[in-house]
Amino acid sequence: MEIGKRAVKVFRMKNRKGYAALCCDHLTEGSTQNQALDRMEKALARTDRKLKKKK
């Protein structure tokens, strides 16, 4: 899966209930694949805002 130009890996967690998404040193969890992916979008948006603010 991709968000913008970034590759996102979504996988089922073995030791917990639900799914996780991994991208650009971010790890998010959700009860479904879509929820984990939505949370990843928000995490990447926060990071982008912080990077733009520093410049």
N, CA and C atoms as a LAMMPS dump frame, in Angstrom:
ITEM: TIMESTEP
0
ITEM: NUMBER OF ATOMS
165
ITEM: BOX BOUNDS ff ff ff
-5.0000000000000000e+02 5.0000000000000000e+02
-5.0000000000000000e+02 5.0000000000000000e+02
-5.0000000000000000e+02 5.0000000000000000e+02
ITEM: ATOMS id mol type element x y z
1 1 1 N 0.835 -1.176 0
2 1 2 C 0 0 0
3 1 3 C 0.883 1.243 0
4 2 1 N 0.313 2.331 -0.422
5 2 2 C 1.066 3.579 -0.468
6 2 3 C 0.219 4.732 0.04
7 3 1 N 0.893 5.687 0.659
8 3 2 C 0.292 6.968 1.023
9 3 3 C 1.166 8.008 0.351
10 4 1 N 0.613 8.648 -0.648
11 4 2 C 1.424 9.567 -1.443
12 4 3 C 2.479 8.767 -2.178
13 5 1 N 3.741 9.125 -1.984
14 5 2 C 4.844 8.398 -2.606
15 5 3 C 5.513 7.436 -1.632
16 6 1 N 4.985 7.341 -0.416
17 6 2 C 5.599 6.508 0.622
18 6 3 C 4.967 5.121 0.649
19 7 1 N 5.801 4.11 0.754
20 7 2 C 5.321 2.731 0.861
21 7 3 C 4.974 2.434 2.315
22 8 1 N 3.81 1.838 2.532
23 8 2 C 3.333 1.499 3.875
24 8 3 C 3.136 -0.006 3.938
25 9 1 N 3.688 -0.621 4.97
26 9 2 C 3.523 -2.056 5.168
27 9 3 C 2.487 -2.263 6.266
28 10 1 N 1.397 -2.951 5.954
29 10 2 C 0.339 -3.267 6.92
30 10 3 C 0.39 -4.769 7.166
31 11 1 N 0.433 -5.153 8.446
32 11 2 C 0.541 -6.565 8.774
33 11 3 C -0.244 -6.896 10.038
34 12 1 N -0.56 -8.16 10.196
35 12 2 C -1.271 -8.664 11.374
36 12 3 C -0.25 -8.892 12.485
37 13 1 N -0.536 -8.391 13.683
38 13 2 C 0.369 -8.57 14.812
39 13 3 C 0.113 -9.927 15.464
40 14 1 N 1.163 -10.644 15.765
41 14 2 C 1.028 -11.976 16.343
42 14 3 C 0.724 -11.925 17.833
43 15 1 N 1.315 -10.983 18.549
44 15 2 C 1.168 -10.966 20.001
45 15 3 C 0.047 -10.048 20.485
46 16 1 N -0.718 -9.462 19.564
47 16 2 C -1.81 -8.558 19.934
48 16 3 C -2.985 -8.778 18.992
49 17 1 N -4.108 -8.188 19.364
50 17 2 C -5.269 -8.222 18.475
51 17 3 C -5.163 -7.057 17.515
52 18 1 N -5.373 -7.291 16.248
53 18 2 C -5.405 -6.203 15.29
54 18 3 C -4.239 -6.182 14.328
55 19 1 N -4.086 -5.019 13.699
56 19 2 C -3.103 -4.825 12.638
57 19 3 C -2.189 -3.659 12.973
58 20 1 N -1.05 -3.615 12.302
59 20 2 C -0.107 -2.523 12.466
60 20 3 C 0.298 -2.021 11.09
61 21 1 N 0.649 -0.733 11.033
62 21 2 C 1.155 -0.128 9.799
63 21 3 C 2.526 0.46 10.105
64 22 1 N 3.478 0.265 9.196
65 22 2 C 4.851 0.707 9.388
66 22 3 C 5.282 1.525 8.183
67 23 1 N 5.804 2.749 8.455
68 23 2 C 6.257 3.622 7.376
69 23 3 C 7.109 4.741 7.963
70 24 1 N 8.272 4.986 7.391
71 24 2 C 9.108 6.133 7.751
72 24 3 C 9.312 6.267 9.258
73 25 1 N 9.71 5.219 9.918
74 25 2 C 9.957 5.212 11.365
75 25 3 C 8.715 5.49 12.191
76 26 1 N 7.531 5.27 11.65
77 26 2 C 6.275 5.389 12.382
78 26 3 C 5.64 4.005 12.453
79 27 1 N 5.043 3.708 13.616
80 27 2 C 4.31 2.464 13.793
81 27 3 C 2.966 2.809 14.39
82 28 1 N 1.898 2.422 13.713
83 28 2 C 0.551 2.667 14.221
84 28 3 C -0.193 1.344 14.313
85 29 1 N -1.159 1.292 15.215
86 29 2 C -1.942 0.083 15.418
87 29 3 C -3.423 0.381 15.257
88 30 1 N -4.177 -0.622 14.832
89 30 2 C -5.617 -0.489 14.708
90 30 3 C -6.272 -1.855 14.736
91 31 1 N -7.555 -1.876 14.999
92 31 2 C -8.261 -3.153 15.071
93 31 3 C -8.513 -3.736 13.677
94 32 1 N -8.486 -2.883 12.644
95 32 2 C -8.627 -3.345 11.258
96 32 3 C -7.495 -2.767 10.423
97 33 1 N -7.323 -3.285 9.231
98 33 2 C -6.277 -2.771 8.339
99 33 3 C -6.546 -1.318 7.98
100 34 1 N -7.801 -0.991 7.705
101 34 2 C -8.139 0.379 7.332
102 34 3 C -7.888 1.356 8.478
103 35 1 N -8.187 0.942 9.7
104 35 2 C -7.969 1.819 10.845
105 35 3 C -6.469 2.076 11.044
106 36 1 N -5.641 1.059 10.912
107 36 2 C -4.196 1.23 11.036
108 36 3 C -3.672 2.159 9.942
109 37 1 N -4.196 2.019 8.738
110 37 2 C -3.778 2.869 7.628
111 37 3 C -4.226 4.314 7.821
112 38 1 N -5.441 4.528 8.301
113 38 2 C -5.922 5.888 8.586
114 38 3 C -5.069 6.559 9.65
115 39 1 N -4.714 5.834 10.677
116 39 2 C -3.874 6.394 11.733
117 39 3 C -2.485 6.736 11.203
118 40 1 N -1.997 5.932 10.253
119 40 2 C -0.691 6.215 9.651
120 40 3 C -0.75 7.508 8.841
121 41 1 N -1.832 7.731 8.125
122 41 2 C -1.99 8.977 7.367
123 41 3 C -1.89 10.178 8.295
124 42 1 N -2.534 10.106 9.44
125 42 2 C -2.499 11.2 10.409
126 42 3 C -1.095 11.402 10.974
127 43 1 N -0.396 10.303 11.259
128 43 2 C 0.96 10.399 11.797
129 43 3 C 1.905 11.049 10.78
130 44 1 N 1.778 10.669 9.523
131 44 2 C 2.629 11.255 8.488
132 44 3 C 2.301 12.731 8.27
133 45 1 N 1.028 13.093 8.381
134 45 2 C 0.632 14.497 8.24
135 45 3 C 1.22 15.335 9.369
136 46 1 N 1.222 14.805 10.597
137 46 2 C 1.817 15.527 11.72
138 46 3 C 3.305 15.734 11.498
139 47 1 N 3.992 14.701 11.008
140 47 2 C 5.426 14.798 10.753
141 47 3 C 5.709 15.839 9.675
142 48 1 N 4.912 15.844 8.615
143 48 2 C 5.099 16.819 7.537
144 48 3 C 4.917 18.241 8.056
145 49 1 N 3.923 18.447 8.916
146 49 2 C 3.696 19.784 9.482
147 49 3 C 4.874 20.226 10.34
148 50 1 N 5.435 19.304 11.118
149 50 2 C 6.58 19.645 11.963
150 50 3 C 7.792 20.003 11.123
151 51 1 N 8.007 19.249 10.035
152 51 2 C 9.153 19.518 9.176
153 51 3 C 9.02 20.864 8.472
154 52 1 N 7.819 21.208 8.027
155 52 2 C 7.595 22.48 7.36
156 52 3 C 7.765 23.636 8.342
157 53 1 N 7.368 23.426 9.586
158 53 2 C 7.461 24.47 10.603
159 53 3 C 8.918 24.798 10.931
160 54 1 N 9.799 23.789 10.908
161 54 2 C 11.209 23.997 11.223
162 54 3 C 11.93 24.786 10.136
163 55 1 N 11.474 24.692 8.911
164 55 2 C 12.161 25.365 7.787
165 55 3 C 11.896 26.822 7.734
